[in-house]
Amino acid sequence: MSVLTHFDSEGQAHMVDVSAKAPTVRVAVAEGRIRMQPETLALIREGRAGKGDVLGVARIAAIQGAKRTADLIPLCHPLALSRVAVELTLEDSPCAVRCQATVQTVGPTGVEMEALTAVQVGLLTVYDMCKAADRGMLITDVGLLEKQGGKSGHWVRAEGDLPAA
C-alpha cells in the first residue's frame, strides 16, 4: 500500500503541495447506482415524477457536484475542469439508475474525487426527486472505474479489485 499523502510527518492533515508536479491530461471515470422499486423506475422512465425531468436534473447536479468538489472535500485542490460528462442509464434488473461520470482536466493533480463526487451528487438528486414515491432507495456500488494521467499512469478497475463484502 502507498504512503498516505495527506498527512505530514507529525500525522497532521494537510493539503498536498502539487506545485512541482508537471501538468498533464488527467481523466477519471466513476460510477454508482441507486436501487429502487419497479414503480419508481417506471415513474422516471415515463416522465411522471412530480418534480420534473429526474435524469436531466440529476445530470446537471452531477456536473455541478464535480465543479464544487473542493468546497465539499476539505483537502481537495480547486481545479479548472475541462470536461464533465454524465451518463444516466435506467436498469431493469435490479431496478436502478446507473450514473457514470467522466471528468477531465489538464493540471498537476487528478480528478478522481471530482468524478466520485459527481456520481454521488447525481444519485442523491435522483433520491431527492423520487423520495416521495420511494424512501427505501439505496445508493450503492459507487467507485472509481478508471484514471489516466500523472505519475501513477493509467489504472483500470479489474474484477479482482473489488473489496470483500
N, C-alpha and C positions, 0 to 999 in steps of 0.2 A: 504494500500500500504506500502511496505517495505521502510526503510530508504535508500537513495542513498549512496552507499559506496565509490564512487569515489570523494567525497568532504570532506575536513577537517572541523573542527568546524568554520572556518572563511569563508567557501564556496569556497575555492581554490581547484582546481582539483589536485588529487594525485593518484599514483598507490597504490592500497590496499596492505597492509602487510599481506602476507599469510604464513609467516614463522612459526607461531604457529599452523597452521592447519595440521591435520593428512592427509598424502597422502592416497587416496582411488582411486578405479577404477572410472573413470569419462567417461561417454558416452553422446554424443549429436547427435541428428538426425535433420536435417533441409531439407527443400525442397523449390523449386520455379519452375516457368515456364517461357518460352519465347514463346509468341504467335507470329504467322507468317501467311503469305499467304499459301494456299494449295500448290502452285507451289514451294515455298521454302521448305516446308516439303518434297515434292517429291524429290527435289534435294538432300536433306540429306539422305532420305531413299534409294535412288537409287545410292548413292555414286558419284553424278555428280557435287558436289560443286567444284569450280575451285581451292580452296586452299587445297583440300585433305579430309581426313577422319575427318569430323566435330566432330562426337561423341568421337572418340579416342583422338583427340587433346583436346577437352573440358574436358574429364576425367582427363588427365594429368594436365591441367591447374587448375582444381578444387583441385587436390591433392596439387599442388604447392601453391595455394592460402591458403589452410589450414595451410601449413607449414610456410608461411610468414605472418600470421595474425598479430603477434606482431610488424612487420615492418610497417604495414598499419594502425592499430588502436592504437593510442598513449598510452593508459593506460593498454593494454593487456600484460600479462606476456608471455615471450617466453617459450614455452612448448616443452617437448620431447614427440612427438606424437607416440603412439604405433600402431595405425591403422587409416587409412583414406580409406574408401570405398565409391565409387561414382557410382551411377546408373543413366544412362540417358535413358529415355523412350520416344518414339515417340507417340504422342496422336493425334487422328484424329478429335475430336470434343470437343472444338475448336482446330484447328491446332496448335500444340505446341510441344516443347521439355520440358519434366519434368526432373529436376535434383534433386536427393536426395543424401545427403552426410551424412555418419555416421563417427564420429571421436571419438577416444578413447585415453586415457592416464591413467597413474597412477600418481597422484600428488595432490597438495593441492588446486587446483582451477579447475574450469570446462572448458569444451571445446565448449561451445555454440557459442562463437564468431568464432572459427575455422570452425565449421560446417556451419554457416551462410556465412562466407567469401568464403568457398569452393563453395557453391551454386552460389553465386554472380559471382565469377570469372569464373566458368564453363559456366554460362549463357552468360556472357559478351564475352566469347570466341566463343560461337555459333553466337552471333551477329557479331563479327569481321569477322568470316569466311564466313558469308552469307550476309553481308550488301550490297554487290554489286548487289544482286538479290532482296533485300527487306529491305530498310532503315526504314520501318514502324514497324519492330518487336518491341514487348513490353515485357519487363521483369516484371513479376507480381507474386503476391501471395508468396513472399519469407517469410518464417517464421520458427520458431523452432517447431518441432513436438514432441520431447521428450528429456528429460535429466535425467541422472541417476548419483547418487553418491553425496558425500558431505553432509553437514549438512541439506540441504533442501530436500534431498532424491530424490525420483522418481516423475517426473512430466510428464504427457502426455496431449497434447492439446486436448481439447474437442470442439465440435462444438460451444458451448456457449462461448468459449474463443476468438472467432474472434471479432476484433474491429468493431464497426459500420462503415458502408461505408460513 
